[in-house]
């Protein structure tokens, strides 16, 4: 008799919980549908990411991209999941949330299986092509980006500069690049002479 009463209470609790979860999911869906769709453009050669809404730039970020032996795929994808404090799984290794997690504090999975936009436990890698193919941001940046994006938002990964990318991320003037190369060469020569 007691077991029957407990079982009935558990069924009622499960029913109430499922109704609450459905209501919360509906509220979240309505909240996301009330904002315009956002688009993410990533320039792999520039190692930069821009968030656009109605063709207006909301924010830009520096990123790390895939290394030559594990390049970032190019094309159009969608965000398919959105995870705070993710667990990292790779070739039998599992790293839970925390400072040692290679994907940092946030993960946004793409519709290209295994690839995503995430944080890092190696912040000095940002601006380089060193990842396993994912788009990597500093944890403080991924936390801001995470709040701007939702499941379903479009992500475009560009391997070459086009007119839109050039407008978003103007290239450094050639004379500035040449001057920096000369400065680095002069610094290296001076260091060699010491």
C-alpha positions in Angstrom: 0.0 0.0 0.0 2.8 2.4 0.9 4.7 1.6 -2.2 1.6 2.3 -4.3 1.2 5.7 -2.7 4.9 6.6 -3.3 4.5 5.4 -6.9 1.4 7.6 -7.4 3.3 10.6 -6.0 6.2 9.9 -8.3 3.9 9.8 -11.3 2.3 13.1 -10.3 5.8 14.7 -9.8 6.9 13.4 -13.1 3.8 14.9 -14.8 4.3 18.3 -13.2 8.0 18.3 -14.0 7.3 17.5 -17.7 4.7 20.3 -17.9 7.2 22.8 -16.4 10.0 21.7 -18.7 7.7 22.0 -21.8 6.6 25.5 -20.6 10.2 26.5 -20.1 11.2 25.2 -23.5 8.3 27.1 -25.1 9.2 30.3 -23.4 12.9 29.9 -24.5 11.8 29.2 -28.1 9.5 32.3 -28.1 12.3 34.4 -26.6 14.8 33.3 -29.3 12.2 33.8 -32.1 11.6 37.4 -31.0 15.1 38.4 -32.0 16.3 38.6 -35.6 18.5 35.7 -36.8 22.2 36.3 -36.3 25.0 35.4 -38.7 28.6 34.6 -37.8 31.3 35.2 -40.4 34.7 33.8 -39.7 37.7 34.8 -41.9 40.2 32.0 -41.5 43.1 33.9 -43.1 42.4 36.9 -40.8 41.7 34.7 -37.8 38.7 36.9 -37.0 35.0 36.4 -36.3 32.1 38.9 -36.7 28.6 38.6 -35.4 26.0 40.3 -37.7 22.3 41.0 -37.2 20.5 42.5 -40.2 23.9 43.0 -41.8 25.0 45.2 -38.9 28.1 44.2 -37.0 27.3 43.5 -33.3 30.8 42.4 -32.3 34.1 41.1 -33.6 36.6 38.7 -31.9 40.1 37.4 -32.6 40.1 33.6 -33.0 42.5 30.7 -33.5 41.7 28.4 -36.4 42.8 24.9 -37.6 46.4 24.0 -38.0 47.7 23.1 -41.4 47.5 19.4 -40.5 43.9 19.8 -39.1 42.4 22.6 -41.1 39.1 24.3 -40.3 36.4 23.3 -42.8 34.9 26.0 -45.0 31.3 26.5 -45.8 28.0 27.4 -44.2 26.8 25.7 -41.1 24.4 26.1 -38.2 24.8 26.1 -34.5 23.3 22.8 -33.3 24.1 22.9 -29.6 25.0 25.5 -27.0 26.7 24.1 -23.9 28.0 25.9 -20.8 30.9 24.3 -18.9 31.3 21.4 -21.4 33.1 18.1 -20.9 35.8 17.4 -23.6 36.0 14.0 -25.2 38.9 13.1 -27.6 40.4 9.8 -28.5 39.5 8.1 -25.2 40.3 11.1 -23.1 37.7 12.9 -21.0 38.3 16.3 -19.3 35.5 17.7 -17.2 34.6 21.4 -16.8 37.4 23.5 -15.2 40.6 25.3 -16.0 42.3 22.4 -17.7 39.5 21.8 -20.2 40.8 22.3 -23.8 37.4 23.7 -25.0 37.2 26.2 -22.2 34.0 27.4 -20.6 31.6 27.3 -23.6 30.9 25.1 -26.6 28.7 25.8 -29.6 28.6 22.8 -31.9 28.3 23.2 -35.6 26.2 21.1 -38.1 29.5 19.7 -39.3 30.0 16.9 -36.7 32.9 17.3 -34.3 33.5 20.9 -35.1 32.5 23.9 -33.0 33.2 27.4 -31.6 34.6 27.2 -28.1 36.9 28.6 -25.5 40.4 27.5 -24.6 42.8 26.7 -21.8 45.6 28.1 -24.0 44.7 31.8 -24.4 48.0 32.7 -26.1 46.9 30.5 -29.1 44.4 33.1 -30.2 45.4 34.7 -33.5 47.2 31.5 -34.7 46.3 28.5 -36.8 46.8 25.8 -34.1 43.5 24.1 -33.4 42.2 20.7 -34.4 39.9 22.5 -36.8 37.5 24.3 -34.4 37.2 28.0 -33.9 38.8 28.9 -30.6 38.3 32.1 -28.6 39.6 33.4 -25.2 37.2 32.2 -22.5 36.1 35.8 -21.7 35.3 36.3 -25.4 33.5 33.0 -25.9 31.3 33.8 -22.8 30.2 37.0 -24.5 29.7 35.4 -27.9 27.7 32.6 -26.2 25.2 35.2 -25.0 24.8 36.7 -28.5 24.1 33.4 -30.4 21.6 30.6 -30.3 20.9 27.2 -31.7 20.0 27.7 -35.4 22.1 30.8 -36.0 24.1 30.6 -39.3 28.0 30.3 -39.2 30.0 30.9 -42.4 33.6 29.8 -42.4 35.6 31.5 -45.2 39.0 30.2 -46.3 39.6 33.2 -48.6 38.9 36.9 -48.4 35.9 38.2 -50.3 34.3 41.7 -50.5 32.2 41.2 -47.4 35.2 39.9 -45.4 37.4 42.8 -46.6 34.8 45.3 -45.4 34.5 43.6 -42.0 38.3 43.0 -41.5 40.3 45.5 -43.5 43.8 44.2 -44.2 46.7 46.1 -42.8 48.2 48.5 -45.3 51.1 46.9 -47.2 53.6 49.6 -46.0 52.7 48.9 -42.4 53.1 45.2 -42.9 56.5 45.8 -44.6 57.6 48.1 -41.8 56.7 45.5 -39.2 58.6 42.8 -41.1 61.6 45.1 -41.3 61.3 45.9 -37.6 61.2 42.2 -36.7 64.1 41.5 -39.0 66.1 44.4 -37.5 65.3 43.1 -34.0 66.3 39.5 -34.9 69.6 40.8 -36.4 70.3 42.9 -33.3 69.5 39.9 -31.0 71.9 37.7 -33.1 74.7 40.3 -32.7 74.4 40.3 -28.9 
